[in-house]
């Protein structure tokens, strides 16, 4: 594997983890949002990597940039709170289905994976510099 492929794969990993961090932060920030500017409850998002099969088949170019941000399945839940201003006639309020503990765990994992990709980029850069020193 050449250095260009290493940089491309790690760059794609950095991009993927950055998007995960952004989406997780947005989910945590809107965990209690029952009505947005459009009047609709916030729907939690998740990042989906659609290029894994291309990576397995060594088609790195097809795998890079194949990240999608989609609404999470079971995005909302109903809670009983008749005093809430957004409660329906039966007293139920539709809220985002965001578990803060799960989101924080995902946040830590994404941070560690981002750091691992940075280390790969730094190691590849160091190898390239050493190769240049050998050649001179």
Phi, psi and omega in degrees: 000132180274166183295327180298319178294321179298314179296322181294315181293315179294323177297319177295321177296319178297317179297316180298313182292325177297318177296321177299315180299318179297316181293319179297317178298320179294319179297316180295318181296330183253020184300331182247017182277110181267342180207120177273191180297331179273001178084006182250147179296146179294135177255117180301148183248164171212156181261132181240127176268113183265001186255012183297318180298324178293324177294319179298326180271013179061028176256077187297322183297325179287332183281330183286132179082015181255047180253134180236145174252120185233160174290140180288142174295148184054053188290334182231164176218161179256134173237152181269114178206082184298340181275352181288139181296338180262012181290144176280177182301336179272356178095008181264143178241132176274122181234159177296142179272074181243123175259112185299325179294315177297319180295318179293323176296315177298324179297316179294319179296315180297321178297316180295321179291324176298314179299321179296320178294323176297319178296323177296316179299316180295321178294318179295320178296318178297318178296321179295319178295319178296322178296323178292324178293320180296322182288344183262000000 
